[in-house]
């Protein structure tokens, strides 16, 4: 990954998974590898839908799991660019703190 710029993204899958992490290239054949990856198990209504997770980030009432070094996701349905504000909140991993 040397020389490639990481981009903060949120990825959804056919299996209804919602993941945050950093990618260096767009998915190929429906698969993507994210680094510093987390998943959102539950988001509260104040987030205003899953797109709110990318726009403003998870809130204290959301359930976001801990980060793992990397994950490869299959059957990707969406790759959404995450704002800098939202990425900062994702990295705090709020699990009903």
SEPA-362575 format. One record per residue (C-alpha): z, x, y; residue number from 0; chain. Coordinates in nm, 2 decimals, m for minus. Layout:
residues N
<rec><up>Z</up><east>X</east><north>Y</north><resi>NUM</resi><chain>A</chain></rec>
...
END
This chain:
residues 97
<rec><up>0.00</up><east>0.00</east><north>0.00</north><resi>0</resi><chain>A</chain></rec>
<rec><up>m0.01</up><east>0.30</east><north>0.22</north><resi>1</resi><chain>A</chain></rec>
<rec><up>m0.21</up><east>0.24</east><north>0.53</north><resi>2</resi><chain>A</chain></rec>
<rec><up>m0.22</up><east>m0.14</east><north>0.49</north><resi>3</resi><chain>A</chain></rec>
<rec><up>m0.03</up><east>m0.35</east><north>0.74</north><resi>4</resi><chain>A</chain></rec>
<rec><up>0.22</up><east>m0.60</east><north>0.59</north><resi>5</resi><chain>A</chain></rec>
<rec><up>0.21</up><east>m0.96</east><north>0.72</north><resi>6</resi><chain>A</chain></rec>
<rec><up>0.50</up><east>m1.20</east><north>0.69</north><resi>7</resi><chain>A</chain></rec>
<rec><up>0.38</up><east>m1.51</east><north>0.51</north><resi>8</resi><chain>A</chain></rec>
<rec><up>0.51</up><east>m1.82</east><north>0.33</north><resi>9</resi><chain>A</chain></rec>
<rec><up>0.33</up><east>m1.91</east><north>0.01</north><resi>10</resi><chain>A</chain></rec>
<rec><up>0.33</up><east>m2.24</east><north>m0.18</north><resi>11</resi><chain>A</chain></rec>
<rec><up>0.22</up><east>m2.28</east><north>m0.55</north><resi>12</resi><chain>A</chain></rec>
<rec><up>0.09</up><east>m2.55</east><north>m0.77</north><resi>13</resi><chain>A</chain></rec>
<rec><up>0.43</up><east>m2.56</east><north>m0.93</north><resi>14</resi><chain>A</chain></rec>
<rec><up>0.58</up><east>m2.67</east><north>m0.59</north><resi>15</resi><chain>A</chain></rec>
<rec><up>0.74</up><east>m2.33</east><north>m0.52</north><resi>16</resi><chain>A</chain></rec>
<rec><up>0.79</up><east>m2.22</east><north>m0.16</north><resi>17</resi><chain>A</chain></rec>
<rec><up>0.82</up><east>m1.84</east><north>m0.11</north><resi>18</resi><chain>A</chain></rec>
<rec><up>0.86</up><east>m1.60</east><north>0.18</north><resi>19</resi><chain>A</chain></rec>
<rec><up>0.76</up><east>m1.24</east><north>0.18</north><resi>20</resi><chain>A</chain></rec>
<rec><up>0.52</up><east>m0.98</east><north>0.30</north><resi>21</resi><chain>A</chain></rec>
<rec><up>0.16</up><east>m0.94</east><north>0.19</north><resi>22</resi><chain>A</chain></rec>
<rec><up>m0.10</up><east>m0.67</east><north>0.25</north><resi>23</resi><chain>A</chain></rec>
<rec><up>m0.41</up><east>m0.86</east><north>0.13</north><resi>24</resi><chain>A</chain></rec>
<rec><up>m0.51</up><east>m1.22</east><north>0.07</north><resi>25</resi><chain>A</chain></rec>
<rec><up>m0.48</up><east>m1.37</east><north>m0.27</north><resi>26</resi><chain>A</chain></rec>
<rec><up>m0.74</up><east>m1.30</east><north>m0.54</north><resi>27</resi><chain>A</chain></rec>
<rec><up>m0.81</up><east>m1.54</east><north>m0.82</north><resi>28</resi><chain>A</chain></rec>
<rec><up>m0.52</up><east>m1.76</east><north>m0.71</north><resi>29</resi><chain>A</chain></rec>
<rec><up>m0.26</up><east>m1.49</east><north>m0.73</north><resi>30</resi><chain>A</chain></rec>
<rec><up>m0.07</up><east>m1.29</east><north>m0.46</north><resi>31</resi><chain>A</chain></rec>
<rec><up>0.19</up><east>m1.02</east><north>m0.47</north><resi>32</resi><chain>A</chain></rec>
<rec><up>0.47</up><east>m1.04</east><north>m0.21</north><resi>33</resi><chain>A</chain></rec>
<rec><up>0.72</up><east>m0.77</east><north>m0.13</north><resi>34</resi><chain>A</chain></rec>
<rec><up>1.08</up><east>m0.84</east><north>0.00</north><resi>35</resi><chain>A</chain></rec>
<rec><up>1.03</up><east>m1.19</east><north>m0.15</north><resi>36</resi><chain>A</chain></rec>
<rec><up>1.26</up><east>m1.49</east><north>m0.13</north><resi>37</resi><chain>A</chain></rec>
<rec><up>1.23</up><east>m1.85</east><north>m0.23</north><resi>38</resi><chain>A</chain></rec>
<rec><up>1.34</up><east>m2.17</east><north>m0.07</north><resi>39</resi><chain>A</chain></rec>
<rec><up>1.50</up><east>m2.41</east><north>m0.32</north><resi>40</resi><chain>A</chain></rec>
<rec><up>1.59</up><east>m2.67</east><north>m0.05</north><resi>41</resi><chain>A</chain></rec>
<rec><up>1.51</up><east>m2.72</east><north>0.31</north><resi>42</resi><chain>A</chain></rec>
<rec><up>1.69</up><east>m2.97</east><north>0.53</north><resi>43</resi><chain>A</chain></rec>
<rec><up>1.53</up><east>m3.24</east><north>0.74</north><resi>44</resi><chain>A</chain></rec>
<rec><up>1.60</up><east>m3.05</east><north>1.06</north><resi>45</resi><chain>A</chain></rec>
<rec><up>1.34</up><east>m2.79</east><north>0.96</north><resi>46</resi><chain>A</chain></rec>
<rec><up>1.08</up><east>m3.08</east><north>0.99</north><resi>47</resi><chain>A</chain></rec>
<rec><up>0.89</up><east>m3.01</east><north>0.67</north><resi>48</resi><chain>A</chain></rec>
<rec><up>0.78</up><east>m2.70</east><north>0.48</north><resi>49</resi><chain>A</chain></rec>
<rec><up>0.56</up><east>m2.59</east><north>0.77</north><resi>50</resi><chain>A</chain></rec>
<rec><up>0.87</up><east>m2.57</east><north>0.98</north><resi>51</resi><chain>A</chain></rec>
<rec><up>0.99</up><east>m2.30</east><north>0.75</north><resi>52</resi><chain>A</chain></rec>
<rec><up>0.70</up><east>m2.09</east><north>0.87</north><resi>53</resi><chain>A</chain></rec>
<rec><up>0.72</up><east>m2.20</east><north>1.24</north><resi>54</resi><chain>A</chain></rec>
<rec><up>1.09</up><east>m2.17</east><north>1.31</north><resi>55</resi><chain>A</chain></rec>
<rec><up>1.25</up><east>m2.06</east><north>0.98</north><resi>56</resi><chain>A</chain></rec>
<rec><up>1.52</up><east>m2.19</east><north>0.76</north><resi>57</resi><chain>A</chain></rec>
<rec><up>1.84</up><east>m2.33</east><north>0.91</north><resi>58</resi><chain>A</chain></rec>
<rec><up>2.21</up><east>m2.31</east><north>0.79</north><resi>59</resi><chain>A</chain></rec>
<rec><up>2.16</up><east>m2.62</east><north>0.57</north><resi>60</resi><chain>A</chain></rec>
<rec><up>1.87</up><east>m2.47</east><north>0.37</north><resi>61</resi><chain>A</chain></rec>
<rec><up>1.91</up><east>m2.30</east><north>0.04</north><resi>62</resi><chain>A</chain></rec>
<rec><up>1.72</up><east>m1.96</east><north>0.04</north><resi>63</resi><chain>A</chain></rec>
<rec><up>1.77</up><east>m1.72</east><north>m0.25</north><resi>64</resi><chain>A</chain></rec>
<rec><up>1.83</up><east>m1.35</east><north>m0.22</north><resi>65</resi><chain>A</chain></rec>
<rec><up>1.54</up><east>m1.10</east><north>m0.17</north><resi>66</resi><chain>A</chain></rec>
<rec><up>1.37</up><east>m0.92</east><north>m0.46</north><resi>67</resi><chain>A</chain></rec>
<rec><up>1.16</up><east>m0.61</east><north>m0.42</north><resi>68</resi><chain>A</chain></rec>
<rec><up>0.84</up><east>m0.79</east><north>m0.52</north><resi>69</resi><chain>A</chain></rec>
<rec><up>0.69</up><east>m1.10</east><north>m0.70</north><resi>70</resi><chain>A</chain></rec>
<rec><up>0.35</up><east>m1.19</east><north>m0.81</north><resi>71</resi><chain>A</chain></rec>
<rec><up>0.28</up><east>m1.56</east><north>m0.77</north><resi>72</resi><chain>A</chain></rec>
<rec><up>0.00</up><east>m1.75</east><north>m0.96</north><resi>73</resi><chain>A</chain></rec>
<rec><up>m0.18</up><east>m2.07</east><north>m0.87</north><resi>74</resi><chain>A</chain></rec>
<rec><up>m0.13</up><east>m2.03</east><north>m0.50</north><resi>75</resi><chain>A</chain></rec>
<rec><up>m0.21</up><east>m2.34</east><north>m0.30</north><resi>76</resi><chain>A</chain></rec>
<rec><up>m0.14</up><east>m2.21</east><north>0.06</north><resi>77</resi><chain>A</chain></rec>
<rec><up>m0.07</up><east>m1.89</east><north>0.25</north><resi>78</resi><chain>A</chain></rec>
<rec><up>0.09</up><east>m1.96</east><north>0.59</north><resi>79</resi><chain>A</chain></rec>
<rec><up>0.15</up><east>m1.70</east><north>0.85</north><resi>80</resi><chain>A</chain></rec>
<rec><up>0.52</up><east>m1.68</east><north>0.95</north><resi>81</resi><chain>A</chain></rec>
<rec><up>0.63</up><east>m1.64</east><north>1.31</north><resi>82</resi><chain>A</chain></rec>
<rec><up>0.85</up><east>m1.34</east><north>1.40</north><resi>83</resi><chain>A</chain></rec>
<rec><up>1.14</up><east>m1.58</east><north>1.48</north><resi>84</resi><chain>A</chain></rec>
<rec><up>1.11</up><east>m1.75</east><north>1.14</north><resi>85</resi><chain>A</chain></rec>
<rec><up>1.08</up><east>m1.42</east><north>0.95</north><resi>86</resi><chain>A</chain></rec>
<rec><up>1.41</up><east>m1.30</east><north>1.10</north><resi>87</resi><chain>A</chain></rec>
<rec><up>1.58</up><east>m1.62</east><north>0.98</north><resi>88</resi><chain>A</chain></rec>
<rec><up>1.43</up><east>m1.59</east><north>0.63</north><resi>89</resi><chain>A</chain></rec>
<rec><up>1.58</up><east>m1.24</east><north>0.60</north><resi>90</resi><chain>A</chain></rec>
<rec><up>1.93</up><east>m1.38</east><north>0.67</north><resi>91</resi><chain>A</chain></rec>
<rec><up>1.89</up><east>m1.58</east><north>0.34</north><resi>92</resi><chain>A</chain></rec>
<rec><up>2.10</up><east>m1.89</east><north>0.43</north><resi>93</resi><chain>A</chain></rec>
<rec><up>2.23</up><east>m2.05</east><north>0.12</north><resi>94</resi><chain>A</chain></rec>
<rec><up>2.45</up><east>m2.32</east><north>0.29</north><resi>95</resi><chain>A</chain></rec>
<rec><up>2.65</up><east>m2.05</east><north>0.47</north><resi>96</resi><chain>A</chain></rec>
END
